[in-house]
Amino acid sequence: MWPDSLLYFNVLLATCKQSANRRLRYKKSDKKYVKPSWGRTPILKKSPQAKGIVTRVVTMTPKKPNSAIRHVAKVNLMNGLRLTARLPGRGYLCSKYNRVLIEGGRANDLPGVGYTVIRGAYDFSPVVGKIKRRSIYGVSRPNGYTKFIRRSLRRI
């Protein structure tokens, strides 16, 4: 009876020692230092926007449940990095060698597209005929347009 229980004790001690050694071996302090990433927009490096030059304007098809033709631009940034950015809104005047302003904002159904071109900045045209949500599409307020007219000044 004694040798069996001694054997069991030795096995138990050995497993405890192994697990203790394993814990010591994989301490957090021993892991290699990982450089901090900048979230979803690592190319911008914590800056809100970046200036770049368009190298190509192409179309892409979205992932599985959606079907459309989405317009994207390949852009070389001023810091030498390259990225793919989507062109928001309807219709655009954007061609090769145009200067554009890039911000973060991915297209959910386009893999590899995590940036958006800002409309109405530099050489990228604003959306024509936009009345609502103008600030997103770079459209200035039309002459004589106001959303609210005082009651005393309204025409009947």
N, C-alpha and C positions, 0 to 999 in steps of 0.2 A: 504494500500500500504506500509506503514512504517514497520509493523511487518514482512511482507514477506522479505523485503530487509534486515532487521536486522537479520532474521534467516539465510538468505543466507550468510551474512557477518560473522556470528558466525561459520557456517559450514566451510567457506573458511579459517577462522582463525585457526580453529581446525585442518584442514588438513595440513596447513602450519606448525603448531606447531609439528604435528606428523612427517612430513618429516624432520624437523629440528632435532627433537629428534633422529630419525633413523640415520641421518648423524652423530650425536654426538656419538651414541652408537657404530657405526661400523667404528670408526677411525682406520687408519692403525697402529697407535701406540698401540692401545689396543689389537691387535691380538697377539696370542702366538708366541714366537720366534721359528722359524723353523730352524733346523740345516742345514747348506749348504750341498748340495749333490755334488758329484764329477763327474757329467755328466754321460756319458754312461758306465763308468767303475768305479763304486763306490768301488769295492773290492780292486782295486789297490791303492786307496787313493792317487792320484796324482803322483804316481811313474810310470815310463815308463814300467817296467817289474816286475814280481814277480816269485820267485822260488817255485816249488811245487812238490808233489809226486803223481803219478797216482794211483788211487784206482780202477778204472774200465775203460776198453776200450769197448765202445758199438757202435752200429749203430743206426741211426735215419732216419726217412723218412721226407722229407720237407713238407712245407705247400702246399695248394691246387693246384695251377697251375703246380707246378713242381713235378717230380717223379724221385727218385733216392735213393741210399743208401749212407748216409753221415756218416763218421766216427767221433765220438766224444769221449773225455776222461773226466771222472770225476776226478777232481784234488783237493787234500788237499794242501792249501798253507802253507808256513812256519809260517804265523801269525795265523793259526788255522781256517781260513775260507775255505769254499768249493765252487767250481764252476764247470761249464761244459764248456769245451773249444773244439773247432774244430781242427781236424788234417788235415792241408792243404797238397795238392800235391798228387801224385800217390804213393801208396805203402809206408809202414812204418814198422819200427821195434820199437814198443812201447808196453810195457806190464805193468802189475801191478808192483808197487814199483819202476818204473823208475823215475828219477829226470828230470823235464822239466822246461822250462822257458816260462812264460805266458805273453802275451801282449794283449792290447785292440784290438778289431776288430771283429765285429759280423758277423755271418752267417745270411744273410737277410731272408732266407727261413726256418731257424730252430728256433722255439720259445724257448727262455730261454738260447740260446747260444750267449754270447756277448764277448767271448774271444777267442784268437787263440794261439796255441802252436807254438813256434819258432823252425823251423827245424835246425838240426845240432848243437844245444846247449845242453849240458849235455848228457843225455843218449838217446835223441831222434835223430834218424838217418836222414841224409840228403837225398834228392831225388837222386836216381841213374841215371846217364847218362844225367844230365841236362846241356845244353850248354848255353841257353839264360835265362836271369833273375835268375842267379845263387844265387845272394845275398839273395833273398827271400826264397830260398829253402836250404840254408846252404851248398852249393856246392863250393869247392875250385876250382881254375883254373886248368884245366888239363895241364900236362907237354907238352911244345911245342905249346900250343894253344895261338894264339893271334888274335884279331879281324882284325887288320890292319897290312898289310905287305908293307913296303916301295917299291916303284916301282923298284928301282935299285936292290932290293934283291928278287924280284918275279921270279919264274921259268916260262918259256914260254911253 
